[in-house]
């Protein structure tokens, strides 16, 4: 989570997503980059890698541009359209959004063809913002005034499988995740932007640190990518964490059991300690069963990030 000023960039790769680009680019609402993603593991086929993540087998990896794509990713399945992968990066923030003080974009998510971006301001910010882009390309902003004791960070957006709840996280060491009604997809929210209240929290049974992205495996399980490098909370640096909820989200506070699945891969031609790598966002496609996690390598190799792809072991 590096606070960097970002400009406007919207790039679509591949002719197979032309129809989707017409819908979204014409509306001017969707920031970030996208490419076709119709088959699981298509980009990294045959590019397996060594991994210590328990319960998940590595199935592929591929590189992306770190500046435009490496803050996070989300698989998008528009109704009647072709699925694609949406990326957010340091050059993804539209100029008008940046001009209003939203200087950092986190790991996005998507549900029902809608894309949810997580924004934060500077260190003295008193609110955070979620920007929603509809399948038609219209964008609406939902601002959440910080509650007492809430950090200004807005690291990620993760939408529950029923589309009703949006989970986000703060930064540094924390014992909770935040739960909001999902903008536009929860009837409790206005349909054209506005104020977004905190609905509940997920109270964790052990602290976590520097969560860069979370994604739902199912209604009661999330997998979260941690940028923690000191191995004090868990026995490994850069752990992939699983959070098991006591019950599915319903707008009330719920507890979550945290376990480490092991260390994320730290593979690069540029040598470095774990702290020289940066874990970024993750995404799980419940239809294909593919989990993707982004990692930025050290120093001279940092212009290109790696997306690691996993499938569950059987």
N, C-alpha and C positions, 0 to 999 in steps of 0.2 A: 504494500500500500504506500506507494511513493507519491506525495503530493506534487503533481506536475501540471502546469498549464497545458491545456489541450485545445487543438483547433478542430476544424470541421473536416471530416473525411467520410465518404460513403463510396465504397468500391465493391463491385459484385464480380465474382470470378466464375466463368463458365457460362456458355450459352444456354444451358438447360434451366437456368433460373431467370430467364428473361422476363417471363410473365410476372414473376414475383417482384422483380425489380421495377417493372412498370407501376405496379400497385403501390409499392412503398416509396420509391424514389420520387414519384410524381407528387406524393403528399408532403415530402420533405420532412417527415417525422422521425424516420429511423436513422440514428447515428450508428457508426461502427461499420464493420465489414461482414460479408456473408459469402458462402459458397454452397453449392449443392451438396447434400449429405443424404443420399437415398438408401445407401446400404451400409450396414454396420462394418466399421473397420476399413472402409473403402480407401481412405487416404493412406493408412499405414499398413496395408496388407503386406504380410511377409516381413514386417520390420519388428519382430519380437525383441525383447530386451530383458536383462536380468531384473528381477523385482523381489522385494521382501514383503510385499503387501499380502497379508493372510486372507485367504478366501477368494482372491481374485487372480486370474491368470493374465499375463500381458499378451496382447494380441496385435499391437501395432503402435507406431509412433510416427509423427510427422512434424515438420517445422512450420512456424508462422512468423510473421513480422511482429517483433516485440512492441513497437510503438503503436501500431494500429489495432493489434489483435490480442495482446497478452494480459489485459486486466481481467478477462473472463470470457465465457462462452455459453451459448444456450442453443439447444436444438429446437427449431421452430417448425411446427406442422400446421400450416394454414389450411383451413377448411376448403377442400376442392383444389388446393394448390400443391406444388411439390415441396417436400421438406428441405430445409437448409439449415446450416449452422451459422449462427450470428455471433460475432465477436465484438468485444469492447476493448479499447486500448487508449493509450495516452493521447492519441490524435482523434478521438471519437466524439468529443463534446462539441455540439454545434456552437457556433460563435455567439449566438444570442444567449444561450444557456450559460456559457462561460462568463459572458459580460455581466450576468446577474449574480456572479459570485460562486457558482457551482463548479469548483475547480478540480474535482476528483470524481471519477466514475469507477464503480466496483464491478463485481461479477454479476451479470444479468441472469434472468430466467425467462421462460416463456410458457404460456398456457393458452390453449385454444387459439393459437395463432397470434396472440398478443405478446409483445415483448416488454419486459419490465427492467428498467435500468435504475441502479442505485447511485445517488449523487450525494456528495458532501461538500461543505464549504471550507473555509479556513479554520484555524485553531480557535478563533473567537466566535464561531458560528453558534447560533441559538436554535437552529432547525436543521433538518435533513430533508432530502427530496427524492421521491420516486417518480420517474418519467415513464409513462405508458404509451407505447405506439400500437395502434390498432392494426388489424389485418389490412385495412384500407389505407394505412399510412398516416392517419391523424395522430397527433401527439398531445397528451394532456399531462399536466404536472400536479402532483399531490405532495404537499408540504406538511411535514410532521414537526411541530414545535417540540423541542427537547423537554422531557419530563425531568423532575428533580433527580439529580444524580446520574442522568443519562449522558454518555459520551457523545461527542459530535460526529464520530465516525460512522460511516454507512458502508460497510465492507462488501455486502452482497445482498441479493434478493433471491429467495427460494420460495416458489409457490407450491402449496400442498396439492396432492393429486386430485382433490375435488375442486380445485381452483378457488376456494373460498378464503384461504389464509396465506399471507405473505410473511415469511420469516426473514429477519435480518440480524446482523451482529455488530457489536462495537469492536474496539481494538484493544490490544494489550491483553492482560490477563482478565478473564471474566468468568462469571459463574452462571450466566444466563444467555439466552437468545431472546430477541424481541419478536412479538407476533402482532401483525396488523391485519385488518380486513383487506383483502386483495382489491386494489383500486379497480373499479369498473366491473369486476367479476363477482364482487360481493355486493348484494343489494343495499348494504348499510353505507356504501360510499356514494358520493355524487358521481355523475357520469361524464362530466366535462372538466375534471380537476377540482382542486380545493384543498381543504385541511384534512389530514389523515391522522386519526387518533390511535394511540396504542391500545390494543385490545387485551393483550395478556403477555405473559412471558413463559419461556421454557426454562425451568430451574434445573440446572445441571448438578449431578451428584459429585462432580469433581471439576476443578477449574480447567479451562482451556486457554490457549494463548495465540494471538495473532491469526485468527481464522480469516482466510481470504475468500472462501466460497463454501457454500453448502448446497446440497441437492437432495431431493427426496428419492429414496428407493421405492418406498411405498408409504402408506398413510401413517405408519408409526416408526419409520426409520429414515434417518438422514446420514449422508456421508459428507464429511467436511474436510477441506484441505487446509492444513495449518502451516504457517511460515515460521513456527517456533524452532529455533536453532540450538537452544542451550540444553535440551534433553533433561530438564529438571522436573517437569510435570509428567513426562512420559520417558521411557528408556531410550527413545531414538529421537534424532533431529528430523524436522519436516515430517511429522506423522500424518497419516491419513486416519481420521477419526470417524467412528460410527456412533451416532446418538440414537438410542432406542427410547421412544416416548412411552409413557405409561398407558396413554390412550391417544387416539387420533385427535388432532386439534379441533376445538369447537368454540373457540373464543374465550376459553377460561384458562387459567394458569395450569400447566401440566409439568411433571417432572421428566427428566431425561437422563438415561444411564449412558455414560461415556466410556468407550473402549478404544484403544489404539489398535489399528489393523497392521501397523508396521510403518517403516520409513518409505517415503516416496523416492523414486529413482533420482539420483544426482549424477547424470551422465553428461559429459561435455568434453570437447577437445581442449578446453581451457581449464587447467587445474584450479582447484579452490576448495576451501572448507565449506561445510554446510551453510554458514552464514553468508557466503559469497553467492549462493543461489537464492532465488526468490520464488516461493510457491505462489501461484495465482489462483484463478477460479477453477471450478469443476462443474461437470454436468453429467447427468445420467439419463439416457434415453430408455424409458420403460418399455418401449415397443421393440427395440433391437437388443436391449440388454447390455449396451456398451456404456461404460463409464469413461469419461475423459477428464484429465487433469493437466493444467498448464504449469510449466516450470521455466523460469528465465535463468540461463546459465551465467557464469561469472564474466566480468570485465569485457575483454576483447570479443567474447562470443555473445554478448548480451543483445546484439541487434536482432538475433533470431531466437525465439523461444521454442520449446518443445512441447507438443501435446502427446501425452501418454494415454494409450487406450487399453482398457481392461474389460474382461468378461468374467462373470462369476464362475468359480470352479464347481464342477458337478461331482 
